[in-house]
Amino acid sequence: MSSLALMRFLEAAPHRYDAGMRLITLGRVTLLHRLLAEVSVPRPGAHVLEIGCGTGAVTEQLVARGAVVTALDQNPEMLELARKRLREAPNGSLTFLESTAAEIDGLPEAGFDVVVASLCFSEMSESERAYVLKAAFQRLRPEGILAVADEVSPERPWQRVLHALLRLPQAGLAWLLAGRLTKPLRDLAEEVRAAGFEVRAEQRWLLGSLTVLQAERPG
Ligand SMILES: C[S@@+](CC[C@H](N)C(=O)[O-])C[C@H]1O[C@@H](n2cnc3c(N)ncnc32)[C@H](O)[C@@H]1O
């Protein structure tokens, strides 16, 4: 995956989002979604809150693994595609909410076993992310899991330089086409800790620019 800089541009045309993401990531986004779903469903029947579900690619895998999912997104067109994708989900296994991530503060406290977010935190401002992470912490039961997949700044300086160079052409194109960019997260683990979580595991690929991070609300 060279870069996700074009992601925001693809969101402007939701019906082309899935195909576009597969193209710019050379199919690797599918692996990312699968891995995230694998670490997000501790057991069938687990209650999962998904933030920024988009067209429902991760949602579909969470439901297939037997989770009871509440999936939200602020973009009604993305949600419509997710609803279509999941139209055959078993009764009672899935609720969609058209909502901003910050509005999870209205959901029941300690109501979920897992909170999941794929490629969504990098689209938020730092202050919004801090608010949402704290709200996610409160939505989880003690020992509940936060699982996040996103684009991050690589840890090693040479990786950061190479990643920035690889990202530049797509970032320029995204800026010209959409006038906005996503920003790789500088220190996701630290932000997650600041919200009260304990980081349990982190897997990185592609010059360390993509992460799947798992954290726990301490018991
Ligand atoms: C790049 S897409 C990722 C979609 C999906 N999670 C995936 O991995 O394919 C980001 C999604 O997050 C949603 N999103 C971004 N910021 C959000 C916010 N503050 N509240 C709710 N949804 C948000 C966007 O509308 C979009 O559907």
PDBQT file of the ligand as one rigid body, heavy atoms in Angstrom, charges set to zero:
ROOT
HETATM    1  C1  LIG A 301     -11.965   6.017   4.960  1.00  0.00    +0.000 C 
HETATM    2  S1  LIG A 301     -13.610   5.641   5.412  1.00  0.00    +0.000 S 
HETATM    3  C2  LIG A 301     -13.411   4.047   6.154  1.00  0.00    +0.000 C 
HETATM    4  C3  LIG A 301     -14.675   3.260   6.111  1.00  0.00    +0.000 C 
HETATM    5  C4  LIG A 301     -14.586   1.884   6.703  1.00  0.00    +0.000 C 
HETATM    6  N1  LIG A 301     -14.372   1.933   8.133  1.00  0.00    +0.000 N 
HETATM    7  C5  LIG A 301     -13.517   1.085   6.028  1.00  0.00    +0.000 C 
HETATM    8  O1  LIG A 301     -12.491   0.784   6.653  1.00  0.00    +0.000 OA
HETATM    9  O2  LIG A 301     -13.717   0.750   4.843  1.00  0.00    +0.000 OA
HETATM   10  C6  LIG A 301     -13.892   6.662   6.833  1.00  0.00    +0.000 C 
HETATM   11  C7  LIG A 301     -15.338   6.675   7.245  1.00  0.00    +0.000 C 
HETATM   12  O3  LIG A 301     -15.401   7.309   8.504  1.00  0.00    +0.000 OA
HETATM   13  C8  LIG A 301     -16.488   8.214   8.488  1.00  0.00    +0.000 C 
HETATM   14  N2  LIG A 301     -16.168   9.278   9.440  1.00  0.00    +0.000 N 
HETATM   15  C9  LIG A 301     -15.096  10.087   9.442  1.00  0.00    +0.000 A 
HETATM   16  N3  LIG A 301     -15.144  10.923  10.480  1.00  0.00    +0.000 NA
HETATM   17  C10 LIG A 301     -16.271  10.630  11.150  1.00  0.00    +0.000 A 
HETATM   18  C11 LIG A 301     -16.888  11.162  12.321  1.00  0.00    +0.000 A 
HETATM   19  N4  LIG A 301     -16.322  12.149  12.985  1.00  0.00    +0.000 N 
HETATM   20  N5  LIG A 301     -18.061  10.638  12.727  1.00  0.00    +0.000 NA
HETATM   21  C12 LIG A 301     -18.632   9.613  12.045  1.00  0.00    +0.000 A 
HETATM   22  N6  LIG A 301     -18.109   9.076  10.922  1.00  0.00    +0.000 NA
HETATM   23  C13 LIG A 301     -16.944   9.575  10.485  1.00  0.00    +0.000 A 
HETATM   24  C14 LIG A 301     -16.593   8.713   7.059  1.00  0.00    +0.000 C 
HETATM   25  O4  LIG A 301     -17.888   9.204   6.782  1.00  0.00    +0.000 OA
HETATM   26  C15 LIG A 301     -16.244   7.451   6.284  1.00  0.00    +0.000 C 
HETATM   27  O5  LIG A 301     -17.371   6.696   5.963  1.00  0.00    +0.000 OA
ENDROOT
TORSDOF 0
